[in-house]
Amino acid sequence: MTLSDPPPQLPTGNRRAEVLALHTAEFMVGARALYDRLGFQRVPDLDADLRNYLGSCGQGPVPALAYIRPLTPAGVDAASHVDEELAS
């Protein structure tokens, strides 16, 4: 795919993503501030350590910080269930 190619077709019907989830890095301060302004929520229990993926890159962990943002009313419910499940 190149920039001149048309975008891929989205699924039809009632299939819609309920939440958008992403990971970012601690040093990406501007991106993290943007995610906060856009309504993303931090979900520390979904953070990942990228040390295994990146190979030898120092002594400590390489954290990937998890964020989620509900996209639909069902996504709001799904996001609250993530918080409830992680708390138990």
N, C-alpha and C positions, 0 to 999 in steps of 0.2 A: 504494500500500500504506500502511495506517495501522497504528498499534499494536494496534488491535482486530482486525485481519485475522489469520486463521490463518497460521502460518509456511509458507513454500513447501515443497513436497514434495522430499525429498532423493532423489538417484538411487537406484534399486534395483539389486540384484545385487551383484557384487563390485567395483563401481567405488568406490574410496576414494582420497582425496587421500593422497599419500605424504609430502609435506612442506607446511609452512605457511611462506610467505615474506611478509615485510612490510618496509616502509621507515618510518623515524622520523627525527626531527630531533635535532641535537646538544643543543639546549637542553632536551629532554625527559628530564632526568636520572632522574626517578622511573620513567618508562616503560622506559627502558633498563635500569635495575636490575631491574625486574620481569621483563623478557625474559630477562635473565641467570639469574634464579632459576628461571624456567620452562623452562630448558634450551635456549633459543635460542642460536644461534651467530652471531657477527658474520661477515659475508662482505664485506670492504671492496672486493673487486673488482667487486661488484654494486651498489656505491653509485651514486647518480645525482646530477646537478647540476640542480636545479629552476629555475635562472635563466631558461631558455627558456620554461618553463611559467608562471612568475610575473611575467614582464615585468621592467621596470626596478625593481630593489630593492637598489640599492647597487653597489659596485664588484666585490666578490668573488663567489665561487661560493656557491650555496645548497645545501649537501649534504643528501641524503636517505640515511641510513645503512641498509644492508641487513642483515636478520637472517633466518635460516632455522631451522626446528625440524622434525626428523623426526617423523612421526606413526605410522609403521609400520616394521617391520623393513626393508622395501624402501626406505623413506624414509631410513633410516640409510645404506644403500648409496648412494642417490641423493645424499645430502648429502656423503658422502665422495668421490663422483665429481666433484662440483662443486669441492671443494677440489683434487683431483688435476688437473682440467682447467685450473683457474685458475693452478695452480703451473707448468704446462708452457708 
